[in-house]
Amino acid sequence: QVQLVESGGGLVQPGGSLRLSCAASGRIFSIGVMGWYRQTPGKERELVATITKALTRNYVDSVKSRFTISRDNAKVYLQMNDLKPEDTAVYYCNVEDWHYGVKYDYWGRGTQVTVSS
C-alpha cells in the first residue's frame, strides 16, 4: 500500500500563489505518472496536470502558463500562480505505482484551495 499526504492548500486572494506538495510513502515499487486533480461540489473530478517519469508534462488548458507541475523521487508538486476564483476546489494528488506490469492507482485525501478576496 502507498499513502499520499498532500499539503499547501489554503485561502489566497486572486492573483496570488500557492504551492501544493504531495509525498508518497509506504510500499512503493515503481512510480509512474504523478498528477493533480481537482473537484468542486456537484462536478466531476478533473485533471489539472500530470507528469511522467520522463518529465513530460500535461496541463488542462485553463491552467496552462499559470501552473507548473514537478516531481522529485516520491514527491510531486504543483506551483500555482495568478490564481483565479475559478481555481477554487479540493485538489487531489494521484500516483501510479507499477508492480510486475500491474498498475495501482493511489489518491490523497485532498487539500482545499480557496481563491477569494
Buried (B, 14 or more C-beta within 10 A) or exposed (E): EBEBBBEBBEEBEEEBEBBBBBBBEEEBEEBBBBBBBBBEEEEEBEEBBBBBEEEEBBBBEEBEEBBBBBBEEBBBBBBBBEBBEEBBBBBBBBBBBBEEEEEBEBBBEBBEBBBEE
